Amino acid sequence: MSFGPRLRTRGGATLRKRWTRVVSTLRRPHKCPRCSAMKVRRISVGIWRCRKCGFTFAGGAYQPQTKLGKLAAR
C-alpha cells in the first residue's frame, strides 16, 4: 500500500518511505488489551477504542502501545 501520492513531489523518497511505514502501522489491526480481539481502531491522536468490547484507552499517536509504554508496564 502506497501513501506517497498524498505527499506529491515534496520531501523526497526518504520522507515518502517513512510516511508509508507510519501510516501502514496505523491502519493495520491491533490487539485489544482487555478482550484480545484484533479490533482496535484509533479514534484520535493517542485515543484508541476496541470495536468489539468498546474499551477506550490512551496509547501512542500511531500505535496503541509504544516502546516506552511496554517498558513502563513491566
C-alpha positions as CSV (number, residue, x, y, z in Angstrom):
1,M,0.0,0.0,0.0
2,S,1.5,3.3,-1.0
3,F,0.7,6.7,0.6
4,G,3.3,8.6,-1.4
5,P,0.9,10.3,-3.8
6,R,-0.6,12.1,-0.8
7,L,2.7,14.0,-0.4
8,R,3.1,14.7,-4.1
9,T,6.7,15.7,-5.0
10,R,7.6,17.3,-1.7
11,G,10.1,15.7,0.7
12,G,11.8,13.2,-1.5
13,A,11.9,9.4,-1.4
14,T,13.1,9.1,2.3
15,L,10.1,11.1,3.6
16,R,7.6,9.1,1.4
17,K,9.0,5.8,2.7
18,R,8.9,6.9,6.3
19,W,5.3,8.2,5.8
20,T,4.3,4.9,4.2
21,R,5.7,2.9,7.2
22,V,3.9,5.1,9.8
23,V,0.6,5.1,8.1
24,S,0.7,1.3,7.4
25,T,1.3,0.6,11.1
26,L,-1.6,3.0,11.9
27,R,-4.1,1.3,9.6
28,R,-3.3,-2.4,10.4
29,P,-5.5,-4.2,13.0
30,H,-4.3,-4.0,16.6
31,K,-5.0,-6.2,19.6
32,C,-7.3,-5.1,22.4
33,P,-5.7,-5.2,25.9
34,R,-9.0,-6.2,27.5
35,C,-10.6,-8.8,25.2
36,S,-7.6,-9.7,23.0
37,A,-9.6,-9.2,19.8
38,M,-7.9,-7.7,16.8
39,K,-10.5,-4.9,16.6
40,V,-8.7,-1.8,17.9
41,R,-9.0,1.4,15.9
42,R,-7.7,4.9,16.5
43,I,-10.3,7.5,17.4
44,S,-8.0,10.5,17.5
45,V,-4.3,11.1,18.3
46,G,-3.5,8.9,21.2
47,I,-7.1,7.6,21.8
48,W,-7.9,4.0,20.8
49,R,-11.1,2.0,21.0
50,C,-11.9,-1.7,20.6
51,R,-14.8,-2.2,18.2
52,K,-15.8,-5.5,19.9
53,C,-15.9,-4.6,23.6
54,G,-16.0,-0.8,23.5
55,F,-12.9,-0.4,25.7
56,T,-11.3,3.0,25.2
57,F,-7.8,3.7,26.3
58,A,-4.8,6.0,25.7
59,G,-1.8,5.0,23.7
60,G,0.7,6.3,21.3
61,A,-0.1,8.6,18.3
62,Y,0.4,5.9,15.7
63,Q,0.4,2.6,17.8
64,P,-1.8,1.6,20.7
65,Q,1.2,0.8,22.8
66,T,4.6,2.5,22.4
67,K,8.0,1.1,23.3
68,L,8.2,3.3,26.3
69,G,4.7,2.1,27.4
70,K,5.8,-1.5,27.2
71,L,8.9,-0.7,29.3
72,A,6.8,1.1,31.9
73,A,4.3,-1.8,32.1
74,R,7.0,-4.3,33.2
